[in-house]
Amino acid sequence: MIFNDFAAGQVFETDTKTITEEAIIAFANEYDWQYFHTDAEAAERSHFGGLIASGFHTLLTAFGLTLASRTWSEASMGSPGIEEVRWLAPVRPGDALTVRIEVADTKPSRSKPDRGIVTFDHAVSRQDGTVVMTYRSMVIIGRKPNG
């Protein structure tokens, strides 16, 4: 899809990815070595009551699912950023995550007619429907200049 194909209110949904204990620990050992992400036994005694995924692991999983959905990846020209990241519920081993993506806004560039910015609201849910994370992203997407 290109910029011209997007309109506020459109909704897309990704495939699902199951988060394994091994993946949680491997990610955390590399990037977020807090004990409730790396040590299942110690995590049992934490206020989480068990091992949980790093929020950044959840965010990158959602990003990967979004890319795989090809909602915007083929016409992407990069991103000026993400905002309003909220981790609302823990992600545990065995949770299956899906991302609901809604187009919040589209803005054609005034100075560069080959592109525009699409703002997307993302809601990441686990298999029981609980929303575990939300965030907003802006993506620069190629467009037809006269479209």
Disulfide bonds with the S-S distance in Angstrom:
none
